[in-house]
Amino acid sequence: MKKNFVSNSTASIRMFKNDFLERLSKVQFYVPLIVYVPVIAFLFWKALWEINMTALSFTGWFLLGLGIWTITEYVLHRYVFHFEPEVEWGKKIHFIFHGVHHDYPNDAKRLVMPPSASIPMALGFYFLFDWLLPDTKVYPFFSGFMIGYLFYDMVHYALHHANFKSGFWKKLKQHHMLHHYSDSTKGYGVSWTFWDHIFRSNFDKK
């Protein structure tokens, strides 16, 4: 398999000539927490206090949203982030969205999704689920979905910057590092490896 360029530098490379666009492409790891924790709290309030949803109903829809996030994470990473068109402009878009992370995996400012990309995506998912789900069920469902997303972002940052000694987290980090440094056509699960087993994109254990 062709080996791509991978930098060991921790520097944050410049992607845009325009200073404003360049700033939008970088983000500190804690920014998604600042943006989305209040949104999740609002969804909790809407479900539990404004419409008085029962705890059982809330929990069921919340867990469903969390579960749907896990497959969404896998599908986005495998079929969207790793889709590289043959045309030159398509290659540039792929590099901006995900290729830069594979070339410069130690760039700390490009390990979580910047709000300039995550907010439009989150709005798109919210309106999709609001259309698909029964009335008001989007509140607990989307709160679970968004907690899954925040977990993914924080785990992704930790996998690149934390040193785990043993157990689950060490195995998860090994799984993600193999995706970066061994075979980028496998190991698409970041915060969950479950779907790699289901869709046979896991690494061979030798």
C-alpha angles and dihedrals in degrees: 000000000000113000115223127211113275121183123211091201120117090208120120106234122215116251103173133047089211110083094213094053090045091055091049090056094059130065140168113246094246096055095088088057091054091048102042108029090073089048091052091047089052091051090051090051093048092051102039104032110021099043096020096228113188118254091241094052092045092050093049095051091041092054091046090054091049091050092048089053091059093058090040090055090052096045094046093049096045104037105024109028093040096043108110116182119214094235118093097240089051091054090052092051090048090051092051094049102039115338093079090058092054092047093045106025093162095059099118094197093060101049099092126046113265116236089244086071104025098052096057089044092049091049091050092052092045094054091044092053092042088056095046101042131071116268115296093357089107090076098068093029095054093043088058091045092052094046086054089052093049090048089052093050095047093044091049091054092047094049089059098041110027127078110221117196103198149336131037098343094051090052091047091051091049089051092053095043090053087054090054102037107024114028124353090190090072137048101046095160111094108172092016128034095187097100092049087063092046095048095036096241093123123117119263109255109226 
